[in-house]
Structure formats: C-alpha cells, structure tokens
C-alpha cells in the first residue's frame, strides 16, 4: 500500500480504531489472513494430561509451552471452537 495511513483520505479508507493500524493474524488452519477482531483465539501447544505432572510443574513454566493461535471464523466453526461470548 502506497497510501500514507496518517493522511486522511475520503475514498472509503478509514481506521477501525482510533489508534494503530488494522492488525491481521494468520489463521492456523487455512493460513489465511484474518482481521484480528474477527479471529478466534485459541491456545495451542504443549499439553500435560497427567494430573500428577501437572501439579508438579509450575504453571508459569507450563505457560511457556503454549502459544496463542488464531483461527478464522470458518475454521473455528469447522474445528468446533466457539468464540467466547462477550457481555
Ligand atoms: Zn482458517
């Protein structure tokens, strides 16, 4: 894009939020780019299934194994991930 985002144009381009630029995230499933506000966040990565090990390992340590991924609405529905309801 050659357009300067600081310059306010009148051809339909507008910022979705007051600050920052529209951030896109990559869908983990299909690899497509999704606007972040439309993407469904999910945690993917290391899972400890053994409760004994889970108690022994510090939560912060476990947290390093998990990473946050995003899915587009289509894939989220396909995978059975539901968007958390906001109240
Ligand atoms: Zn997808």
PDB file of the backbone (N, CA, C, O) and the ligand in Angstrom, with CONECT records:
HET     ZN  A 101       1
ATOM      1  N   UNK A   1       0.832  -1.196   0.000  1.00  0.00           N
ATOM      2  CA  UNK A   1       0.000   0.000   0.000  1.00  0.00           C
ATOM      3  C   UNK A   1       0.869   1.249   0.000  1.00  0.00           C
ATOM      4  O   UNK A   1       1.745   1.430   0.846  1.00  0.00           O
ATOM      5  N   UNK A   2       0.607   2.066  -0.936  1.00  0.00           N
ATOM      6  CA  UNK A   2       1.409   3.277  -1.049  1.00  0.00           C
ATOM      7  C   UNK A   2       0.791   4.421  -0.267  1.00  0.00           C
ATOM      8  O   UNK A   2       1.402   5.472  -0.070  1.00  0.00           O
ATOM      9  N   UNK A   3      -0.422   4.189   0.166  1.00  0.00           N
ATOM     10  CA  UNK A   3      -1.119   5.289   0.823  1.00  0.00           C
ATOM     11  C   UNK A   3      -0.567   5.524   2.232  1.00  0.00           C
ATOM     12  O   UNK A   3      -0.334   4.593   3.002  1.00  0.00           O
ATOM     13  N   UNK A   4      -0.378   6.755   2.519  1.00  0.00           N
ATOM     14  CA  UNK A   4       0.077   7.089   3.852  1.00  0.00           C
ATOM     15  C   UNK A   4      -1.096   7.011   4.826  1.00  0.00           C
ATOM     16  O   UNK A   4      -2.083   7.728   4.665  1.00  0.00           O
ATOM     17  N   UNK A   5      -0.996   6.153   5.823  1.00  0.00           N
ATOM     18  CA  UNK A   5      -2.131   5.984   6.735  1.00  0.00           C
ATOM     19  C   UNK A   5      -2.419   7.219   7.572  1.00  0.00           C
ATOM     20  O   UNK A   5      -3.528   7.388   8.078  1.00  0.00           O
ATOM     21  N   UNK A   6      -1.433   8.072   7.715  1.00  0.00           N
ATOM     22  CA  UNK A   6      -1.669   9.269   8.524  1.00  0.00           C
ATOM     23  C   UNK A   6      -2.508  10.290   7.763  1.00  0.00           C
ATOM     24  O   UNK A   6      -3.169  11.154   8.339  1.00  0.00           O
ATOM     25  N   UNK A   7      -2.450  10.153   6.492  1.00  0.00           N
ATOM     26  CA  UNK A   7      -3.206  11.112   5.693  1.00  0.00           C
ATOM     27  C   UNK A   7      -4.656  10.654   5.604  1.00  0.00           C
ATOM     28  O   UNK A   7      -4.940   9.501   5.280  1.00  0.00           O
ATOM     29  N   UNK A   8      -5.534  11.543   5.887  1.00  0.00           N
ATOM     30  CA  UNK A   8      -6.945  11.188   5.864  1.00  0.00           C
ATOM     31  C   UNK A   8      -7.503  11.336   4.458  1.00  0.00           C
ATOM     32  O   UNK A   8      -7.577  12.430   3.898  1.00  0.00           O
ATOM     33  N   UNK A   9      -7.883  10.225   3.926  1.00  0.00           N
ATOM     34  CA  UNK A   9      -8.448  10.264   2.585  1.00  0.00           C
ATOM     35  C   UNK A   9      -9.967  10.226   2.651  1.00  0.00           C
ATOM     36  O   UNK A   9     -10.553   9.989   3.708  1.00  0.00           O
ATOM     37  N   UNK A  10     -10.571  10.454   1.543  1.00  0.00           N
ATOM     38  CA  UNK A  10     -12.025  10.454   1.528  1.00  0.00           C
ATOM     39  C   UNK A  10     -12.574   9.326   0.658  1.00  0.00           C
ATOM     40  O   UNK A  10     -13.752   9.314   0.298  1.00  0.00           O
ATOM     41  N   UNK A  11     -11.714   8.400   0.334  1.00  0.00           N
ATOM     42  CA  UNK A  11     -12.158   7.344  -0.572  1.00  0.00           C
ATOM     43  C   UNK A  11     -12.469   6.044   0.160  1.00  0.00           C
ATOM     44  O   UNK A  11     -12.164   4.952  -0.320  1.00  0.00           O
ATOM     45  N   UNK A  12     -13.063   6.182   1.295  1.00  0.00           N
ATOM     46  CA  UNK A  12     -13.579   4.988   1.937  1.00  0.00           C
ATOM     47  C   UNK A  12     -12.629   4.319   2.905  1.00  0.00           C
ATOM     48  O   UNK A  12     -13.040   3.460   3.685  1.00  0.00           O
ATOM     49  N   UNK A  13     -11.402   4.690   2.868  1.00  0.00           N
ATOM     50  CA  UNK A  13     -10.469   4.054   3.789  1.00  0.00           C
ATOM     51  C   UNK A  13     -10.542   4.757   5.122  1.00  0.00           C
ATOM     52  O   UNK A  13     -10.277   5.954   5.234  1.00  0.00           O
ATOM     53  N   UNK A  14     -10.903   3.999   6.117  1.00  0.00           N
ATOM     54  CA  UNK A  14     -10.925   4.600   7.443  1.00  0.00           C
ATOM     55  C   UNK A  14     -10.398   3.618   8.457  1.00  0.00           C
ATOM     56  O   UNK A  14     -10.424   2.403   8.259  1.00  0.00           O
ATOM     57  N   UNK A  15      -9.933   4.159   9.513  1.00  0.00           N
ATOM     58  CA  UNK A  15      -9.369   3.320  10.554  1.00  0.00           C
ATOM     59  C   UNK A  15     -10.491   2.702  11.374  1.00  0.00           C
ATOM     60  O   UNK A  15     -11.501   3.341  11.668  1.00  0.00           O
ATOM     61  N   UNK A  16     -10.285   1.449  11.731  1.00  0.00           N
ATOM     62  CA  UNK A  16     -11.295   0.773  12.523  1.00  0.00           C
ATOM     63  C   UNK A  16     -11.223   1.213  13.972  1.00  0.00           C
ATOM     64  O   UNK A  16     -12.223   1.203  14.690  1.00  0.00           O
ATOM     65  N   UNK A  17     -10.049   1.591  14.385  1.00  0.00           N
ATOM     66  CA  UNK A  17      -9.899   2.051  15.764  1.00  0.00           C
ATOM     67  C   UNK A  17      -9.157   3.367  15.771  1.00  0.00           C
ATOM     68  O   UNK A  17      -8.604   3.801  14.761  1.00  0.00           O
ATOM     69  N   UNK A  18      -9.159   3.985  16.925  1.00  0.00           N
ATOM     70  CA  UNK A  18      -8.606   5.323  16.993  1.00  0.00           C
ATOM     71  C   UNK A  18      -7.083   5.307  16.846  1.00  0.00           C
ATOM     72  O   UNK A  18      -6.483   6.253  16.335  1.00  0.00           O
ATOM     73  N   UNK A  19      -6.485   4.233  17.298  1.00  0.00           N
ATOM     74  CA  UNK A  19      -5.033   4.211  17.176  1.00  0.00           C
ATOM     75  C   UNK A  19      -4.572   2.876  16.611  1.00  0.00           C
ATOM     76  O   UNK A  19      -5.258   1.858  16.712  1.00  0.00           O
ATOM     77  N   UNK A  20      -3.413   2.915  16.027  1.00  0.00           N
ATOM     78  CA  UNK A  20      -2.860   1.698  15.482  1.00  0.00           C
ATOM     79  C   UNK A  20      -3.416   1.405  14.107  1.00  0.00           C
ATOM     80  O   UNK A  20      -4.384   2.014  13.651  1.00  0.00           O
ATOM     81  N   UNK A  21      -2.779   0.464  13.474  1.00  0.00           N
ATOM     82  CA  UNK A  21      -3.258   0.062  12.170  1.00  0.00           C
ATOM     83  C   UNK A  21      -3.971  -1.279  12.288  1.00  0.00           C
ATOM     84  O   UNK A  21      -3.723  -2.035  13.228  1.00  0.00           O
ATOM     85  N   UNK A  22      -4.831  -1.569  11.365  1.00  0.00           N
ATOM     86  CA  UNK A  22      -5.568  -2.832  11.435  1.00  0.00           C
ATOM     87  C   UNK A  22      -4.615  -4.012  11.407  1.00  0.00           C
ATOM     88  O   UNK A  22      -3.829  -4.182  10.475  1.00  0.00           O
ATOM     89  N   UNK A  23      -4.704  -4.806  12.432  1.00  0.00           N
ATOM     90  CA  UNK A  23      -3.776  -5.923  12.548  1.00  0.00           C
ATOM     91  C   UNK A  23      -4.408  -7.192  11.997  1.00  0.00           C
ATOM     92  O   UNK A  23      -5.569  -7.509  12.259  1.00  0.00           O
ATOM     93  N   UNK A  24      -3.622  -7.882  11.249  1.00  0.00           N
ATOM     94  CA  UNK A  24      -4.098  -9.137  10.685  1.00  0.00           C
ATOM     95  C   UNK A  24      -3.335 -10.285  11.329  1.00  0.00           C
ATOM     96  O   UNK A  24      -2.136 -10.206  11.595  1.00  0.00           O
ATOM     97  N   UNK A  25      -4.064 -11.326  11.560  1.00  0.00           N
ATOM     98  CA  UNK A  25      -3.428 -12.515  12.099  1.00  0.00           C
ATOM     99  C   UNK A  25      -3.598 -13.643  11.092  1.00  0.00           C
ATOM    100  O   UNK A  25      -4.500 -13.633  10.255  1.00  0.00           O
ATOM    101  N   UNK A  26      -2.717 -14.597  11.202  1.00  0.00           N
ATOM    102  CA  UNK A  26      -2.769 -15.715  10.271  1.00  0.00           C
ATOM    103  C   UNK A  26      -3.570 -16.851  10.878  1.00  0.00           C
ATOM    104  O   UNK A  26      -3.335 -17.260  12.016  1.00  0.00           O
ATOM    105  N   UNK A  27      -4.501 -17.343  10.116  1.00  0.00           N
ATOM    106  CA  UNK A  27      -5.280 -18.481  10.576  1.00  0.00           C
ATOM    107  C   UNK A  27      -4.388 -19.713  10.619  1.00  0.00           C
ATOM    108  O   UNK A  27      -3.676 -20.028   9.666  1.00  0.00           O
ATOM    109  N   UNK A  28      -4.448 -20.388  11.736  1.00  0.00           N
ATOM    110  CA  UNK A  28      -3.570 -21.547  11.919  1.00  0.00           C
ATOM    111  C   UNK A  28      -4.008 -22.712  11.050  1.00  0.00           C
ATOM    112  O   UNK A  28      -3.210 -23.589  10.721  1.00  0.00           O
ATOM    113  N   UNK A  29      -5.254 -22.713  10.691  1.00  0.00           N
ATOM    114  CA  UNK A  29      -5.790 -23.860   9.958  1.00  0.00           C
ATOM    115  C   UNK A  29      -5.610 -23.699   8.451  1.00  0.00           C
ATOM    116  O   UNK A  29      -5.031 -24.564   7.793  1.00  0.00           O
ATOM    117  N   UNK A  30      -6.098 -22.610   7.918  1.00  0.00           N
ATOM    118  CA  UNK A  30      -6.066 -22.455   6.466  1.00  0.00           C
ATOM    119  C   UNK A  30      -4.965 -21.512   6.017  1.00  0.00           C
ATOM    120  O   UNK A  30      -4.682 -21.406   4.824  1.00  0.00           O
ATOM    121  N   UNK A  31      -4.346 -20.831   6.960  1.00  0.00           N
ATOM    122  CA  UNK A  31      -3.236 -19.974   6.611  1.00  0.00           C
ATOM    123  C   UNK A  31      -3.647 -18.624   6.044  1.00  0.00           C
ATOM    124  O   UNK A  31      -2.802 -17.837   5.619  1.00  0.00           O
ATOM    125  N   UNK A  32      -4.942 -18.363   6.041  1.00  0.00           N
ATOM    126  CA  UNK A  32      -5.411 -17.099   5.511  1.00  0.00           C
ATOM    127  C   UNK A  32      -5.257 -15.979   6.517  1.00  0.00           C
ATOM    128  O   UNK A  32      -5.154 -16.210   7.722  1.00  0.00           O
ATOM    129  N   UNK A  33      -5.243 -14.776   6.007  1.00  0.00           N
ATOM    130  CA  UNK A  33      -5.128 -13.639   6.910  1.00  0.00           C
ATOM    131  C   UNK A  33      -6.509 -13.165   7.322  1.00  0.00           C
ATOM    132  O   UNK A  33      -7.403 -12.961   6.500  1.00  0.00           O
ATOM    133  N   UNK A  34      -6.644 -13.002   8.614  1.00  0.00           N
ATOM    134  CA  UNK A  34      -7.925 -12.622   9.180  1.00  0.00           C
ATOM    135  C   UNK A  34      -7.735 -11.368  10.014  1.00  0.00           C
ATOM    136  O   UNK A  34      -6.742 -11.251  10.732  1.00  0.00           O
ATOM    137  N   UNK A  35      -8.662 -10.434   9.934  1.00  0.00           N
ATOM    138  CA  UNK A  35      -8.608  -9.299  10.860  1.00  0.00           C
ATOM    139  C   UNK A  35      -8.675  -9.795  12.295  1.00  0.00           C
ATOM    140  O   UNK A  35      -9.417 -10.722  12.618  1.00  0.00           O
ATOM    141  N   UNK A  36      -7.899  -9.170  13.131  1.00  0.00           N
ATOM    142  CA  UNK A  36      -7.755  -9.727  14.474  1.00  0.00           C
ATOM    143  C   UNK A  36      -9.071  -9.707  15.251  1.00  0.00           C
ATOM    144  O   UNK A  36      -9.318 -10.582  16.081  1.00  0.00           O
ATOM    145  N   UNK A  37      -9.891  -8.734  14.989  1.00  0.00           N
ATOM    146  CA  UNK A  37     -11.140  -8.686  15.743  1.00  0.00           C
ATOM    147  C   UNK A  37     -12.118  -9.755  15.278  1.00  0.00           C
ATOM    148  O   UNK A  37     -13.108 -10.044  15.950  1.00  0.00           O
ATOM    149  N   UNK A  38     -11.831 -10.329  14.130  1.00  0.00           N
ATOM    150  CA  UNK A  38     -12.695 -11.408  13.653  1.00  0.00           C
ATOM    151  C   UNK A  38     -12.128 -12.777  13.983  1.00  0.00           C
ATOM    152  O   UNK A  38     -12.842 -13.779  13.979  1.00  0.00           O
ATOM    153  N   UNK A  39     -10.854 -12.805  14.266  1.00  0.00           N
ATOM    154  CA  UNK A  39     -10.218 -14.091  14.515  1.00  0.00           C
ATOM    155  C   UNK A  39     -10.587 -14.622  15.888  1.00  0.00           C
ATOM    156  O   UNK A  39     -10.850 -13.865  16.822  1.00  0.00           O
ATOM    157  N   UNK A  40     -10.599 -15.923  15.983  1.00  0.00           N
ATOM    158  CA  UNK A  40     -10.909 -16.567  17.250  1.00  0.00           C
ATOM    159  C   UNK A  40      -9.612 -17.080  17.859  1.00  0.00           C
ATOM    160  O   UNK A  40      -8.946 -17.938  17.280  1.00  0.00           O
ATOM    161  N   UNK A  41      -9.261 -16.563  19.007  1.00  0.00           N
ATOM    162  CA  UNK A  41      -8.019 -17.000  19.633  1.00  0.00           C
ATOM    163  C   UNK A  41      -8.172 -18.370  20.265  1.00  0.00           C
ATOM    164  O   UNK A  41      -9.224 -18.709  20.807  1.00  0.00           O
ATOM    165  N   UNK A  42      -7.127 -19.133  20.187  1.00  0.00           N
ATOM    166  CA  UNK A  42      -7.116 -20.444  20.814  1.00  0.00           C
ATOM    167  C   UNK A  42      -5.703 -20.732  21.283  1.00  0.00           C
ATOM    168  O   UNK A  42      -4.724 -20.206  20.754  1.00  0.00           O
ATOM    169  N   UNK A  43      -5.633 -21.558  22.263  1.00  0.00           N
ATOM    170  CA  UNK A  43      -4.321 -21.918  22.785  1.00  0.00           C
ATOM    171  C   UNK A  43      -3.915 -23.263  22.228  1.00  0.00           C
ATOM    172  O   UNK A  43      -4.648 -24.249  22.300  1.00  0.00           O
ATOM    173  N   UNK A  44      -2.739 -23.262  21.680  1.00  0.00           N
ATOM    174  CA  UNK A  44      -2.262 -24.490  21.080  1.00  0.00           C
ATOM    175  C   UNK A  44      -0.860 -24.784  21.584  1.00  0.00           C
ATOM    176  O   UNK A  44      -0.075 -23.871  21.838  1.00  0.00           O
ATOM    177  N   UNK A  45      -0.564 -26.025  21.722  1.00  0.00           N
ATOM    178  CA  UNK A  45       0.788 -26.363  22.119  1.00  0.00           C
ATOM    179  C   UNK A  45       0.847 -27.498  23.111  1.00  0.00           C
ATOM    180  O   UNK A  45       0.098 -28.472  23.037  1.00  0.00           O
ATOM    181  N   UNK A  46       1.751 -27.336  24.024  1.00  0.00           N
ATOM    182  CA  UNK A  46       2.081 -28.412  24.933  1.00  0.00           C
ATOM    183  C   UNK A  46       0.946 -28.648  25.927  1.00  0.00           C
ATOM    184  O   UNK A  46       0.450 -27.719  26.564  1.00  0.00           O
ATOM    185  N   UNK A  47       0.557 -29.890  26.041  1.00  0.00           N
ATOM    186  CA  UNK A  47      -0.490 -30.221  26.993  1.00  0.00           C
ATOM    187  C   UNK A  47      -0.003 -31.290  27.952  1.00  0.00           C
ATOM    188  O   UNK A  47       0.585 -32.299  27.564  1.00  0.00           O
ATOM    189  N   UNK A  48      -0.271 -31.026  29.208  1.00  0.00           N
ATOM    190  CA  UNK A  48       0.065 -32.044  30.205  1.00  0.00           C
ATOM    191  C   UNK A  48      -1.224 -32.760  30.591  1.00  0.00           C
ATOM    192  O   UNK A  48      -2.126 -32.172  31.187  1.00  0.00           O
ATOM    193  N   UNK A  49      -1.290 -33.998  30.251  1.00  0.00           N
ATOM    194  CA  UNK A  49      -2.506 -34.746  30.534  1.00  0.00           C
ATOM    195  C   UNK A  49      -2.448 -35.433  31.891  1.00  0.00           C
ATOM    196  O   UNK A  49      -3.478 -35.725  32.499  1.00  0.00           O
ATOM    197  N   UNK A  50      -1.244 -35.683  32.350  1.00  0.00           N
ATOM    198  CA  UNK A  50      -1.088 -36.357  33.630  1.00  0.00           C
ATOM    199  C   UNK A  50      -1.284 -35.356  34.771  1.00  0.00           C
ATOM    200  O   UNK A  50      -0.526 -34.392  34.875  1.00  0.00           O
ATOM    201  N   UNK A  51      -2.273 -35.566  35.617  1.00  0.00           N
ATOM    202  CA  UNK A  51      -2.533 -34.597  36.702  1.00  0.00           C
ATOM    203  C   UNK A  51      -1.400 -34.523  37.711  1.00  0.00           C
ATOM    204  O   UNK A  51      -1.184 -33.482  38.331  1.00  0.00           O
ATOM    205  N   UNK A  52      -0.680 -35.620  37.879  1.00  0.00           N
ATOM    206  CA  UNK A  52       0.445 -35.613  38.826  1.00  0.00           C
ATOM    207  C   UNK A  52       1.547 -34.703  38.323  1.00  0.00           C
ATOM    208  O   UNK A  52       2.123 -33.918  39.077  1.00  0.00           O
ATOM    209  N   UNK A  53       1.827 -34.823  37.045  1.00  0.00           N
ATOM    210  CA  UNK A  53       2.859 -33.978  36.455  1.00  0.00           C
ATOM    211  C   UNK A  53       2.389 -32.529  36.440  1.00  0.00           C
ATOM    212  O   UNK A  53       3.171 -31.599  36.638  1.00  0.00           O
ATOM    213  N   UNK A  54       1.121 -32.366  36.205  1.00  0.00           N
ATOM    214  CA  UNK A  54       0.587 -31.011  36.130  1.00  0.00           C
ATOM    215  C   UNK A  54       0.737 -30.286  37.463  1.00  0.00           C
ATOM    216  O   UNK A  54       0.989 -29.082  37.512  1.00  0.00           O
ATOM    217  N   UNK A  55       0.575 -31.055  38.550  1.00  0.00           N
ATOM    218  CA  UNK A  55       0.731 -30.435  39.865  1.00  0.00           C
ATOM    219  C   UNK A  55       2.182 -30.133  40.161  1.00  0.00           C
ATOM    220  O   UNK A  55       2.511 -29.159  40.837  1.00  0.00           O
ATOM    221  N   UNK A  56       3.038 -30.985  39.642  1.00  0.00           N
ATOM    222  CA  UNK A  56       4.455 -30.835  39.962  1.00  0.00           C
ATOM    223  C   UNK A  56       5.084 -29.681  39.192  1.00  0.00           C
ATOM    224  O   UNK A  56       6.043 -29.064  39.656  1.00  0.00           O
ATOM    225  N   UNK A  57       4.551 -29.401  38.044  1.00  0.00           N
ATOM    226  CA  UNK A  57       5.153 -28.370  37.209  1.00  0.00           C
ATOM    227  C   UNK A  57       4.483 -27.030  37.493  1.00  0.00           C
ATOM    228  O   UNK A  57       3.265 -26.930  37.640  1.00  0.00           O
ATOM    229  N   UNK A  58       5.295 -26.046  37.562  1.00  0.00           N
ATOM    230  CA  UNK A  58       4.779 -24.709  37.801  1.00  0.00           C
ATOM    231  C   UNK A  58       3.949 -24.241  36.608  1.00  0.00           C
ATOM    232  O   UNK A  58       4.260 -24.527  35.452  1.00  0.00           O
ATOM    233  N   UNK A  59       2.898 -23.524  36.926  1.00  0.00           N
ATOM    234  CA  UNK A  59       2.002 -23.056  35.866  1.00  0.00           C
ATOM    235  C   UNK A  59       2.710 -22.101  34.907  1.00  0.00           C
ATOM    236  O   UNK A  59       2.465 -22.101  33.700  1.00  0.00           O
ATOM    237  N   UNK A  60       3.575 -21.307  35.468  1.00  0.00           N
ATOM    238  CA  UNK A  60       4.277 -20.350  34.616  1.00  0.00           C
ATOM    239  C   UNK A  60       5.201 -21.071  33.646  1.00  0.00           C
ATOM    240  O   UNK A  60       5.435 -20.639  32.518  1.00  0.00           O
ATOM    241  N   UNK A  61       5.704 -22.172  34.134  1.00  0.00           N
ATOM    242  CA  UNK A  61       6.592 -22.954  33.285  1.00  0.00           C
ATOM    243  C   UNK A  61       5.808 -23.610  32.151  1.00  0.00           C
ATOM    244  O   UNK A  61       6.267 -23.707  31.013  1.00  0.00           O
ATOM    245  N   UNK A  62       4.630 -24.046  32.507  1.00  0.00           N
ATOM    246  CA  UNK A  62       3.769 -24.673  31.501  1.00  0.00           C
ATOM    247  C   UNK A  62       3.349 -23.645  30.458  1.00  0.00           C
ATOM    248  O   UNK A  62       3.206 -23.942  29.272  1.00  0.00           O
ATOM    249  N   UNK A  63       3.162 -22.454  30.938  1.00  0.00           N
ATOM    250  CA  UNK A  63       2.665 -21.409  30.050  1.00  0.00           C
ATOM    251  C   UNK A  63       3.614 -21.147  28.886  1.00  0.00           C
ATOM    252  O   UNK A  63       3.193 -20.712  27.814  1.00  0.00           O
ATOM    253  N   UNK A  64       4.875 -21.411  29.103  1.00  0.00           N
ATOM    254  CA  UNK A  64       5.851 -21.137  28.052  1.00  0.00           C
ATOM    255  C   UNK A  64       5.676 -22.100  26.874  1.00  0.00           C
ATOM    256  O   UNK A  64       6.125 -21.833  25.759  1.00  0.00           O
ATOM    257  N   UNK A  65       5.029 -23.196  27.146  1.00  0.00           N
ATOM    258  CA  UNK A  65       4.877 -24.172  26.071  1.00  0.00           C
ATOM    259  C   UNK A  65       3.705 -23.841  25.159  1.00  0.00           C
ATOM    260  O   UNK A  65       3.672 -24.206  23.984  1.00  0.00           O
ATOM    261  N   UNK A  66       2.770 -23.153  25.732  1.00  0.00           N
ATOM    262  CA  UNK A  66       1.575 -22.876  24.945  1.00  0.00           C
ATOM    263  C   UNK A  66       1.746 -21.588  24.153  1.00  0.00           C
ATOM    264  O   UNK A  66       2.397 -20.642  24.596  1.00  0.00           O
ATOM    265  N   UNK A  67       1.165 -21.580  23.016  1.00  0.00           N
ATOM    266  CA  UNK A  67       1.199 -20.349  22.233  1.00  0.00           C
ATOM    267  C   UNK A  67      -0.206 -20.043  21.757  1.00  0.00           C
ATOM    268  O   UNK A  67      -1.050 -20.921  21.577  1.00  0.00           O
ATOM    269  N   UNK A  68      -0.406 -18.792  21.568  1.00  0.00           N
ATOM    270  CA  UNK A  68      -1.737 -18.369  21.175  1.00  0.00           C
ATOM    271  C   UNK A  68      -1.825 -18.359  19.661  1.00  0.00           C
ATOM    272  O   UNK A  68      -0.990 -17.776  18.971  1.00  0.00           O
ATOM    273  N   UNK A  69      -2.831 -19.002  19.179  1.00  0.00           N
ATOM    274  CA  UNK A  69      -3.028 -19.041  17.743  1.00  0.00           C
ATOM    275  C   UNK A  69      -4.405 -18.467  17.434  1.00  0.00           C
ATOM    276  O   UNK A  69      -5.267 -18.349  18.304  1.00  0.00           O
ATOM    277  N   UNK A  70      -4.574 -18.128  16.208  1.00  0.00           N
ATOM    278  CA  UNK A  70      -5.846 -17.558  15.803  1.00  0.00           C
ATOM    279  C   UNK A  70      -6.436 -18.378  14.666  1.00  0.00           C
ATOM    280  O   UNK A  70      -5.728 -18.904  13.806  1.00  0.00           O
ATOM    281  N   UNK A  71      -7.733 -18.463  14.696  1.00  0.00           N
ATOM    282  CA  UNK A  71      -8.437 -19.137  13.619  1.00  0.00           C
ATOM    283  C   UNK A  71      -9.443 -18.174  13.007  1.00  0.00           C
ATOM    284  O   UNK A  71     -10.029 -17.327  13.681  1.00  0.00           O
ATOM    285  N   UNK A  72      -9.613 -18.337  11.731  1.00  0.00           N
ATOM    286  CA  UNK A  72     -10.653 -17.562  11.092  1.00  0.00           C
ATOM    287  C   UNK A  72     -12.007 -18.167  11.472  1.00  0.00           C
ATOM    288  O   UNK A  72     -12.067 -19.334  11.860  1.00  0.00           O
ATOM    289  N   UNK A  73     -13.076 -17.409  11.368  1.00  0.00           N
ATOM    290  CA  UNK A  73     -14.393 -17.895  11.800  1.00  0.00           C
ATOM    291  C   UNK A  73     -14.801 -19.200  11.136  1.00  0.00           C
ATOM    292  O   UNK A  73     -15.451 -20.042  11.755  1.00  0.00           O
ATOM    293  N   UNK A  74     -14.422 -19.365   9.889  1.00  0.00           N
ATOM    294  CA  UNK A  74     -14.789 -20.596   9.194  1.00  0.00           C
ATOM    295  C   UNK A  74     -14.115 -21.803   9.820  1.00  0.00           C
ATOM    296  O   UNK A  74     -14.752 -22.819  10.099  1.00  0.00           O
ATOM    297  N   UNK A  75     -12.810 -21.670  10.035  1.00  0.00           N
ATOM    298  CA  UNK A  75     -12.073 -22.791  10.593  1.00  0.00           C
ATOM    299  C   UNK A  75     -12.466 -23.026  12.043  1.00  0.00           C
ATOM    300  O   UNK A  75     -12.499 -24.164  12.513  1.00  0.00           O
ATOM    301  N   UNK A  76     -12.760 -21.950  12.740  1.00  0.00           N
ATOM    302  CA  UNK A  76     -13.154 -22.096  14.137  1.00  0.00           C
ATOM    303  C   UNK A  76     -14.452 -22.886  14.235  1.00  0.00           C
ATOM    304  O   UNK A  76     -14.623 -23.724  15.121  1.00  0.00           O
ATOM    305  N   UNK A  77     -15.329 -22.614  13.339  1.00  0.00           N
ATOM    306  CA  UNK A  77     -16.578 -23.358  13.333  1.00  0.00           C
ATOM    307  C   UNK A  77     -16.331 -24.807  12.924  1.00  0.00           C
ATOM    308  O   UNK A  77     -16.937 -25.741  13.450  1.00  0.00           O
ATOM    309  N   UNK A  78     -15.435 -24.955  11.982  1.00  0.00           N
ATOM    310  CA  UNK A  78     -15.116 -26.296  11.498  1.00  0.00           C
ATOM    311  C   UNK A  78     -14.455 -27.125  12.593  1.00  0.00           C
ATOM    312  O   UNK A  78     -14.713 -28.321  12.723  1.00  0.00           O
ATOM    313  N   UNK A  79     -13.610 -26.482  13.366  1.00  0.00           N
ATOM    314  CA  UNK A  79     -12.885 -27.200  14.408  1.00  0.00           C
ATOM    315  C   UNK A  79     -13.677 -27.307  15.704  1.00  0.00           C
ATOM    316  O   UNK A  79     -13.276 -28.000  16.640  1.00  0.00           O
ATOM    317  N   UNK A  80     -14.795 -26.617  15.743  1.00  0.00           N
ATOM    318  CA  UNK A  80     -15.609 -26.690  16.945  1.00  0.00           C
ATOM    319  C   UNK A  80     -15.189 -25.712  18.015  1.00  0.00           C
ATOM    320  O   UNK A  80     -15.540 -25.864  19.186  1.00  0.00           O
ATOM    321  N   UNK A  81     -14.432 -24.703  17.607  1.00  0.00           N
ATOM    322  CA  UNK A  81     -14.029 -23.677  18.569  1.00  0.00           C
ATOM    323  C   UNK A  81     -15.063 -22.560  18.522  1.00  0.00           C
ATOM    324  O   UNK A  81     -15.372 -22.014  17.462  1.00  0.00           O
ATOM    325  N   UNK A  82     -15.569 -22.248  19.655  1.00  0.00           N
ATOM    326  CA  UNK A  82     -16.568 -21.201  19.681  1.00  0.00           C
ATOM    327  C   UNK A  82     -15.985 -19.929  20.237  1.00  0.00           C
ATOM    328  O   UNK A  82     -15.156 -19.929  21.147  1.00  0.00           O
ATOM    329  N   UNK A  83     -16.436 -18.881  19.674  1.00  0.00           N
ATOM    330  CA  UNK A  83     -15.988 -17.582  20.128  1.00  0.00           C
ATOM    331  C   UNK A  83     -16.579 -17.297  21.499  1.00  0.00           C
ATOM    332  O   UNK A  83     -17.782 -17.458  21.700  1.00  0.00           O
ATOM    333  N   UNK A  84     -15.751 -16.879  22.436  1.00  0.00           N
ATOM    334  CA  UNK A  84     -16.247 -16.574  23.765  1.00  0.00           C
ATOM    335  C   UNK A  84     -17.231 -15.412  23.720  1.00  0.00           C
ATOM    336  O   UNK A  84     -16.993 -14.382  23.088  1.00  0.00           O
ATOM    337  N   UNK A  85     -18.319 -15.614  24.400  1.00  0.00           N
ATOM    338  CA  UNK A  85     -19.347 -14.578  24.374  1.00  0.00           C
ATOM    339  C   UNK A  85     -18.942 -13.401  25.245  1.00  0.00           C
ATOM    340  O   UNK A  85     -18.410 -13.543  26.346  1.00  0.00           O
ATOM    341  N   UNK A  86     -19.216 -12.271  24.705  1.00  0.00           N
ATOM    342  CA  UNK A  86     -18.923 -11.063  25.453  1.00  0.00           C
ATOM    343  C   UNK A  86     -20.205 -10.483  26.024  1.00  0.00           C
ATOM    344  O   UNK A  86     -21.220 -10.352  25.339  1.00  0.00           O
ATOM    345  N   UNK A  87     -20.125 -10.151  27.260  1.00  0.00           N
ATOM    346  CA  UNK A  87     -21.257  -9.487  27.886  1.00  0.00           C
ATOM    347  C   UNK A  87     -20.882  -8.099  28.302  1.00  0.00           C
ATOM    348  O   UNK A  87     -21.711  -7.375  28.853  1.00  0.00           O
TER     349      UNK A  87
HETATM  350 ZN    ZN A 101      -8.932 -20.555   8.511  1.00  0.00          ZN
END
